Amino acid sequence: MQQFCCCNSRHCCQRSSKGCRLLPLLCEAMGGFLGGGGRMSNNLSLRTILTDCKFNDTNFLDWHRNVLIVLIHEKIEYVLDGSMPQESEPTAPAAVRNTYKKHKDDNREVSCIMIASMTSQLQQQHMNMGAYDIVQHLRELFEQQSRTVRYDTSKELFRCKMAEGAPVARMS
């Protein structure tokens, strides 16, 4: 009999005798997405926008905007502002060590949120990357493509002209 992780979802990962085969926070993130009892289940209503708009190579701008909405709501968007800080030394003050630990934990959580909202092929490509690195990599791959599509759409729209003498229809 198959046993699933804390999120009780087939979409996440199967639990083996050694524990979760993927990142434990990925299971929690999926639990929050799917209402399976993860610690983020109170954010279910906002995280559903990520399951509704799963990243699939063609919707980078929409997906990125939705990820930012969720991260801003959860107050962890700062992780995307830059790469991870240097690990604090054991002799550093407790405040410095705690700040580093919080950033590291938030980075892992954001990475899991993003990875969980991608297609399986993209998940495999980004599995061992931090949140900032994932966004930078995806921007390199897809942002230019999105701009080109938007430009082409705008260009076609601006080329549209009414036929001479055609009446302007009134919308009501």
Secondary structure, 3 states (H helix, E strand, C coil): CCCECCCCCCCCCEEECCEECCCHHHHHHHHHHHCCCCCCHHHHHHHHHHHHCCECCCCHHHHHHHHHHHHHHCCCHHHHHCCCCCCCCCCCCHHHHHHHHHHHHHHHHHHHHHHHCECHHHHHHHCCCCHHHHHHHHHHHHHHHHHHHHHHHHHHHHHCCCCCCCCCCCCC
